């Protein structure tokens, strides 16, 4: 029994030594290297409220400018068509009265200056008519001052006979009476009080080229229509 107890005690001592060595070996392991410390983020300098507002205004101004420029129509199609006649007249207000009362235009506006009206605009359906005052300094003369005009304005209306008579009643001078023309229109010509020529017409028929030639041939012996119309438009008397 005593021997067995001694063996057991030796065995226990030996086991304790092994456990102690094992713990010592574990504790003797080299320590893991420490992780490097993270760099502290450097704070960006804060923009002042004034700087932020200024930046926002600049962006808004740019956006507004871009929107404005993109909306502007370079052809100004809302106001004008491809060609807009501008007549030089001696008296803008009297000319406006004639075009409104005699030809059926509507007044868009008159621009005044200390020297008097300097510009006027009228409308007839989709067409704008501009008026400018005569100016000897700028060598801009009216038809009456020149004594004639190479230009004839062709005005299409629903009822040529009615409009022609109104134009005459308003002060227009008959340059060619109303008649049926070989190209299919019924037209007549007047000179307005400023000396500008207006051929007032209503479209009556769609003729082929052959039909127009035949109609012109029939009208020629009568000395009417084509010959008179061409002569009146040119500002000369038709041949007798």
C-alpha positions, 0 to 999 in steps of 0.5 A, a space after each residue: 500500500 505504501 509503495 502504491 501511494 508513493 507511485 501515485 504521488 510521483 505520478 501526480 508530481 510528474 503530471 503537475 510538472 508537465 502542466 506547469 511546463 506547458 503553461 510556461 511554454 504558452 506564456 513564453 510565446 512571442 507577443 503579436 506586433 501591435 497594429 499601427 495607430 490610424 491617422 487622424 483625418 485632417 478636417 477641411 477648412 469650412 466655407 463661410 456662409 457668404 462664400 456658399 451664398 456667393 457660389 449659389 448665386 453664380 450657379 443660379 445666374 448661369 442657369 438663368 442665363 442659359 435658359 434665357 438664351 435658349 428661349 430666344 428665337 433668332 428669327 423672332 417668328 412670333 412677331 415677324 414672317 420672313 420678309 417685313 416691308 418698311 415704308 418711309 412716310 412723311 406723316 406716320 399718324 396719317 399713314 396709320 389712319 389710312 392703312 387702318 381705315 382704308 385697307 383693314 390693317 390693325 395697329 400694333 403700336 407707335 413709338 414716340 420720341 421728342 421729335 415725334 413718332 419714330 416708328 410704327 407697326 401694323 398687322 394684316 393677318 400674319 404680316 407686319 408692316 413697319 413705318 418710318 418717318 422721312 429723314 433728309 439727313 439720313 437720305 430716307 425719302 417717301 414715295 411722294 418726295 421721290 415722285 414715284 416708287 418701284 415697289 407695289 404691295 400686293 394685298 390679298 383680301 376676301 372681297 376686293 371690290 369692297 376693300 378697294 372702295 374703302 381705300 378710295 374713300 379713305 383717300 387713295 387714288 385709283 391707279 387701275 380699276 378693279 377687273 378680272 385678271 388672266 392669272 385668276 385674280 380679280 384686282 385693282 390698284 390704288 396709290 395711298 396718300 403717301 404715294 405707295 402703290 397697293 394692288 388689292 386682289 381676291 383670288 378667283 380661279 386656279 388656272 393652268 399655264 395654258 389657260 393663263 396664256 389663252 386668257 391673256 391672248 383674249 384680253 390683249 385686244 381689249 387693252 385691259 388686264 395684263 397690259 394695264 396691270 403691268 403698266 400700272 405696276 411699273 408706274 407708267 400709263 398703259 399704251 393706247 
